[in-house]
Amino acid sequence: MRLQSAIFSIEDALVGHEGVDKVLSILKMEGVWMYAVTDLPRAAAEQALRDAGLSDYFRGVLTAQEADCAASDARMYEKAMRRLRSTPRDTVVFVGRMEALEHAKAAGLRVAAVKGAADADEWAAMCSAAGEIVEDYLDFLS
């Protein structure tokens, strides 16, 4: 099964993670369409991506205000997936919080748990529940 699209949570799965730019670059080269979701206002989200040097990798950003739901809500992922013209089977959601992981799984999406935002107990639970575990983006490339 070919990965067609990926959805990343800006706050807990992108910004501040070493090596994320390399992973995004490879995904983009392989033709994976990517979207970012966030609870931040649009201007702040776009600035965060620019500051991190990541904005060119994404086809778009969907904010909680625009989607009328939290970034961790399953509806957010479904809306981003529709914008990517993808299906749950071909989409992976990268998240760093258990609540987001649970909602994405409930929507039938494949989920990658990203370490960094969660405390030790939450991370252990995420590792048990996620289909893919990303402790470090640099190791994810190996």
Secondary structure, DSSP 8 states (H G I E B T S, - for coil): ----EEEEEIIIIITT-TTHHHHHHHHHHTT-EEEEEESS-HHHHHHHHHHTT-GGG-SEEEEHHHHTS-TTSHHHHHHHHHHTT--GGGEEEEESSHHHHHHHHHTT-EEEEETTSS-HHHHHHHHHH-SEEES-HHHHT-
